[in-house]
């Protein structure tokens, strides 16, 4: 039974627009309404669902299409319901209006990650509608609280409901996508994340002498903090090569997208062409929160900054704290990790049935597709699945432009309709080939 893809594209866009209009900004989250919406679509087609409350107003939805087990453990399609907040004053379209304009659908969560969630949803819906004979289960998981660390999301689920993950052979989530160029050269490059950077958020606190705002400050905590942050701004961290990133460059070279691997300046120029690529080769540091004082006529005795830091796999968070403190070089400025616990970084294998099927489908879709293992530059819920022994992959099957990738957590976040349509078709075909009963071989 063939699929009428133009009809599915229209249906999926309608679902995505409805989903985007449900405000799941985190904080506070309130993901239960969206979980019930997704679950209702699945239940309406006879797919068993469970709603799991992790905190008041916060729910995950889990659905399962059962197979006969002849191909082993389940495929889990995991995504998150929540989004970061949106300041409407910086948008040209209402952030929760799901406006379609110029071949794009705008809305908070369009790329991060409600769009991919809809691709997962339709992979399951279509498998059911097409009556695909399944050799393994397909599990759909839409979870809350990813944007604030997953304490009420997948981390909670792995601890309180470990049964959901028993028998899962592999999982998909966000973490990497296709890109339409490299260093200015057109291409069809699809990255599949097998690992991700280590989260190492810092709290930087400066202390000084409090006083009246009318007098010259003898030792201002705010000025001391600004000086410290300026030192970090001017800190130039070198490109770091790991076995994984060297293999990444070799594959690009083999595809003709990187001319001379032995010319460090040319390689670094190519890496520097995109902020996403720079992030894959360096430890990153961004000041995200500043706090000091309470009123204009009081010199505060304390000022602090929160700094988002992402470390390359294999690097020590404690060593990073020491390096940052050494760059600041001020005994009255203290550097510490904002939180001391972090899931251990693990790496999923590359040469597997999963990656072979992904490569097969993508090269059929794009004749010149280049499929590469990568390390995600962002934190994802995969970091809780890999330590369970589940090979988990970051896989957004779209060719996201630089503008789309820059929309993560930014104003005017959007997903093109072309990318939505490509993602729907590729995700379904990958899931079908991984899960369909294999024909028996007659002897």
ABEGO torsion letter per residue (X at the ends): XBBBAAAAAAAAAAAAAAAAABBABOOAGGAAAAAAAAAAAAAAAGBBBBBBBABBGBBBBBBBBBBAGAAEBBBBBBBBABBBBBBAAABABBAAAGBBBGGBBBEBGAAOAAAAAAAAAAAAAAAAAAGBBBABBBBBBBBBGAAAGGAABAAAAAAABAAAABGBABBBBBGBBBBABBGGBBBBBBBBBABBBBBBBBBBBBBBBBBBAABBBABBAAAAAAAAAAAAAABBBBBBBBAAAAAAAAAAAAAGABABAABAAAAAAAAAABAAAAAAABBBBBBABBBBEABAABBBABBBBBBBBBBBBGBBAAAAAAAAAAAAGBAABBBBBABABBBBBBBBBABBAAAAAAAAAAAAABAABBBBBBBBABBBAAAAAAAAGBBBBBBBBBBBBAAAAAABGBBGBBBBAAAAAAAAAAAAAAAAAAABBBBBBBX
